[in-house]
Amino acid sequence: MDANNLVTIFGGSGFVGTQIVQLLARAGYRVRVAVRRPDLAGHVKPLGAVGQVMPIQANVRNLESVQRAVKGAGAVINLVGIGYESGRQRFRAVQTMGARNIAEASKQAGVTTLVHMSALGADPQSPTPYAHSKGLGEAEVFAAFKDAIVIRPSIIFGPGDMFFNRLASMARMLPVLPVIGAKSRFQPIYVGDVAAAFVAAVEGKVKTGRVYEIGGPETATQLELMQRVLAETHRRNPLLPVPAVIGKLLALPFAFLPWAPLITADQVDLLQLDNVVSEEAKNDKRTLAAFGIAPTAMDAILESYLWRFMRNGQFDRQAA
């Protein structure tokens, strides 16, 4: 461990961040959790010893707050990302310019290690705003901090995820399930494995200045993943493949609602694309194996949290 064992994690109070905080705390690091609303991040404090984990205020769109957050840190992790645009939270502002602010501030502060979360499919040439901003964000990170480590995960699953939980919730509410991008392939990866990869990167276990693509041990189509959800929840909803143009029509009303949309037009486009580790990354040994981590299978985890979507909850689970 580095003599300066302070790690700043932007977005560290979320689904992936809390897992990373726990692992870093167990390894003896001091953790600074940089979030927009530290008053809503009190749940991270008990993840370490008294005073070991501390939420602080920072907004990646505000350079001065970012500079304060990285001051004195030996390593910085950026997990900040958005799935849809709302108010001032725009893809370019958060995932491109925000990434640049963190990388530039980290370099100026003398940070030794910068680990940046991107996503499979990130590409500055992508026609989808999400993947486009992610690709530009990677370029900005390397321009400011050439030895950064970029990690692109596939869909991340685990208790509290926004993928399988959402599908299961839809299966509970809708008699027929629309399937957008039915033939698109995904490589879901367990949140614990993603967290372990970030900690390994902080500890210097992989080469820097590289982009790593990480996925789980299984590749499945969107249709197959929805069938798996139905099997795990003991439901028999008919599945109806929906073309992209119809998917966008279904997404249209959500753009005018004041709460988080069920799906957006941009996400419909993303669902038409494969989301798996590339052959190039495999050949270059830029995969989960580089971190020394054996991927966890979906069968080992999904049952532990999807049971609550069964018709009779835990009682159905016990009967099975």
JODASUL-V506406 format. One record per residue. RES is the residue in three letters. SS is DSSP state (~ for helix, > for strand, _ for the rest). PSI is psi in degrees with one decimal (NA if undefined). NEAR is the number of other C-alpha atoms within 12 Angstrom. Layout:
RES:SS:PSI:NEAR  RES:SS:PSI:NEAR
This chain:
MET:_:140.4:19  ASP:_:150.0:19  ALA:_:-36.2:15  ASN:_:98.1:23  ASN:_:26.5:26  LEU:>:126.3:35  VAL:>:128.3:47  THR:>:127.9:51  ILE:>:112.9:52  PHE:>:127.0:51  GLY:_:28.5:44  GLY:_:1.0:46  SER:_:2.5:38  GLY:_:-164.9:34  PHE:~:-51.9:30  VAL:~:-39.5:41  GLY:~:-42.9:39  THR:~:-33.0:37  GLN:~:-41.8:34  ILE:~:-42.3:43  VAL:~:-45.6:46  GLN:~:-45.8:34  LEU:~:-41.1:30  LEU:~:-41.2:40  ALA:~:-42.4:30  ARG:~:-30.0:20  ALA:_:-2.5:25  GLY:_:6.0:24  TYR:_:151.2:34  ARG:>:138.5:36  VAL:>:126.6:47  ARG:>:114.5:46  VAL:>:106.8:50  ALA:>:114.7:44  VAL:>:161.7:35  ARG:_:-35.0:26  ARG:_:83.3:19  PRO:~:-23.1:25  ASP:~:-16.7:17  LEU:~:7.7:19  ALA:_:21.7:28  GLY:~:-21.1:23  HIS:~:-13.6:23  VAL:~:-20.1:38  LYS:~:-44.3:28  PRO:~:-1.6:20  LEU:~:-9.7:32  GLY:_:-173.0:28  ALA:_:171.3:20  VAL:_:122.6:13  GLY:_:-2.6:17  GLN:_:-33.1:27  VAL:>:123.4:37  MET:>:116.8:34  PRO:>:139.9:36  ILE:>:161.1:31  GLN:>:132.1:30  ALA:_:144.3:32  ASN:_:121.4:33  VAL:_:-17.3:40  ARG:_:-10.2:29  ASN:_:107.4:24  LEU:~:-40.2:25  GLU:~:-39.8:20  SER:~:-33.4:23  VAL:~:-43.0:40  GLN:~:-39.9:33  ARG:~:-37.8:25  ALA:~:-32.2:41  VAL:~:-8.9:42  LYS:_:125.5:27  GLY:_:-2.0:26  ALA:_:144.4:36  GLY:_:-28.5:33  ALA:>:150.1:46  VAL:>:136.5:51  ILE:>:131.1:49  ASN:>:112.3:52  LEU:_:2.3:43  VAL:_:129.8:42  GLY:_:157.9:38  ILE:_:148.0:30  GLY:_:-17.0:30  TYR:_:160.1:30  GLU:_:141.8:27  SER:>:128.5:20  GLY:_:-127.6:13  ARG:_:-6.2:15  GLN:>:84.5:22  ARG:_:153.3:23  PHE:~:-48.5:31  ARG:~:-41.9:29  ALA:~:-40.1:30  VAL:~:-50.7:36  GLN:~:-13.1:43  THR:~:-62.7:41  MET:~:-35.4:33  GLY:~:-41.7:41  ALA:~:-40.0:49  ARG:~:-43.0:39  ASN:~:-44.8:39  ILE:~:-43.2:54  ALA:~:-44.5:45  GLU:~:-44.3:30  ALA:~:-38.3:33  SER:~:-42.2:43  LYS:~:-45.1:31  GLN:~:-31.0:21  ALA:_:-3.5:25  GLY:_:23.1:21  VAL:_:136.7:33  THR:_:-41.0:35  THR:>:130.7:43  LEU:>:123.7:48  VAL:>:122.2:49  HIS:>:128.4:52  MET:>:125.2:44  SER:_:-141.0:41  ALA:_:146.8:40  LEU:_:135.9:39  GLY:_:-5.9:37  ALA:_:129.1:38  ASP:_:120.7:24  PRO:_:-15.3:22  GLN:_:0.6:16  SER:_:140.6:20  PRO:_:-14.4:19  THR:_:129.6:27  PRO:~:-38.9:33  TYR:~:-56.3:39  ALA:~:-33.7:36  HIS:~:-48.0:27  SER:~:-34.3:37  LYS:~:-42.5:44  GLY:~:-43.1:37  LEU:~:-35.5:32  GLY:~:-41.2:40  GLU:~:-43.9:44  ALA:~:-40.9:32  GLU:~:-38.8:28  VAL:~:-48.3:40  PHE:~:-29.5:31  ALA:~:-35.8:21  ALA:~:-27.0:24  PHE:_:84.9:35  LYS:_:-23.9:26  ASP:_:18.0:26  ALA:_:160.7:41  ILE:>:122.4:42  VAL:>:130.0:46  ILE:>:122.8:48  ARG:>:101.4:40  PRO:>:156.8:40  SER:_:-163.2:39  ILE:_:131.7:39  ILE:>:129.1:37  PHE:>:161.8:40  GLY:_:170.4:32  PRO:_:126.7:27  GLY:_:3.6:22  ASP:_:164.3:26  MET:_:12.7:23  PHE:_:-70.4:30  PHE:~:-36.4:36  ASN:~:-38.9:31  ARG:~:-43.3:24  LEU:~:-43.1:36  ALA:~:-36.6:36  SER:~:-40.2:27  MET:~:-40.1:27  ALA:~:-29.5:33  ARG:~:-28.0:27  MET:~:-35.6:16  LEU:_:135.4:18  PRO:_:-31.2:15  VAL:>:132.6:20  LEU:>:117.8:28  PRO:>:139.3:29  VAL:>:109.1:32  ILE:>:129.0:37  GLY:_:46.5:32  ALA:_:-33.9:30  LYS:_:-4.5:24  SER:_:140.7:26  ARG:>:141.7:29  PHE:>:159.9:38  GLN:_:68.3:34  PRO:_:138.1:39  ILE:>:138.3:47  TYR:>:137.3:40  VAL:~:-34.0:36  GLY:~:-35.1:32  ASP:~:-37.7:37  VAL:~:-46.5:46  ALA:~:-42.9:39  ALA:~:-35.3:37  ALA:~:-41.6:45  PHE:~:-40.7:49  VAL:~:-39.8:43  ALA:~:-36.8:32  ALA:~:-42.6:39  VAL:~:-36.0:43  GLU:_:5.5:33  GLY:_:29.0:25  LYS:_:-3.3:21  VAL:_:161.3:31  LYS:_:144.6:26  THR:_:172.2:27  GLY:_:25.7:26  ARG:>:159.9:29  VAL:>:121.8:40  TYR:>:136.1:42  GLU:>:122.9:40  ILE:>:136.3:50  GLY:_:171.1:43  GLY:_:-175.8:35  PRO:_:-10.9:26  GLU:_:140.7:24  THR:_:131.5:25  ALA:>:151.8:27  THR:>:164.8:26  GLN:~:-40.7:35  LEU:~:-43.9:29  GLU:~:-36.0:23  LEU:~:-37.5:35  MET:~:-36.5:38  GLN:~:-36.3:28  ARG:~:-40.1:27  VAL:~:-44.0:37  LEU:~:-39.9:33  ALA:~:-42.4:23  GLU:~:-30.4:34  THR:~:4.5:36  HIS:_:43.0:26  ARG:_:160.0:31  ARG:_:32.4:22  ASN:_:134.0:25  PRO:>:142.4:17  LEU:>:129.0:27  LEU:>:102.8:21  PRO:>:133.0:23  VAL:>:127.9:24  PRO:_:157.9:20  ALA:~:-39.8:27  VAL:~:-37.2:18  ILE:~:-37.5:19  GLY:~:-38.7:30  LYS:~:-34.9:26  LEU:~:-38.2:19  LEU:~:-32.3:23  ALA:~:-21.6:25  LEU:~:-48.0:20  PRO:~:-29.4:18  PHE:~:-23.4:20  ALA:~:-18.1:21  PHE:~:4.4:13  LEU:_:149.8:14  PRO:_:-6.6:12  TRP:_:175.6:14  ALA:_:129.0:19  PRO:_:148.1:22  LEU:_:-37.8:28  ILE:_:151.6:32  THR:_:165.6:31  ALA:~:-36.9:30  ASP:~:-40.3:31  GLN:~:-31.7:29  VAL:~:-43.6:33  ASP:~:-41.2:28  LEU:~:-33.9:36  LEU:_:-10.6:33  GLN:_:-7.9:30  LEU:_:145.4:28  ASP:_:146.2:26  ASN:>:65.6:34  VAL:_:160.4:33  VAL:_:132.8:38  SER:_:156.3:26  GLU:~:-34.3:13  GLU:~:-43.6:14  ALA:~:-37.9:23  LYS:~:-45.0:19  ASN:~:-33.2:14  ASP:_:1.8:18  LYS:_:42.8:22  ARG:_:52.1:31  THR:_:-171.9:39  LEU:~:-29.0:38  ALA:~:-29.7:28  ALA:~:-25.7:30  PHE:~:-2.0:30  GLY:_:30.2:21  ILE:_:129.5:27  ALA:_:122.6:21  PRO:_:146.5:31  THR:_:133.7:27  ALA:_:151.5:24  MET:~:-38.0:34  ASP:~:-27.3:24  ALA:~:-14.5:18  ILE:_:-42.6:26  LEU:_:-42.7:34  GLU:~:-29.0:32  SER:~:-16.1:21  TYR:~:-16.2:26  LEU:~:-9.5:39  TRP:~:-28.3:32  ARG:~:-11.5:25  PHE:~:1.4:32  MET:_:158.5:30  ARG:_:-38.7:22  ASN:_:24.1:17  GLY:_:-130.8:21  GLN:~:-22.7:18  PHE:~:-37.1:14  ASP:~:-36.5:19  ARG:~:-42.3:20  GLN:~:-36.0:12  ALA:~:-33.8:11  ALA:_:NA:15
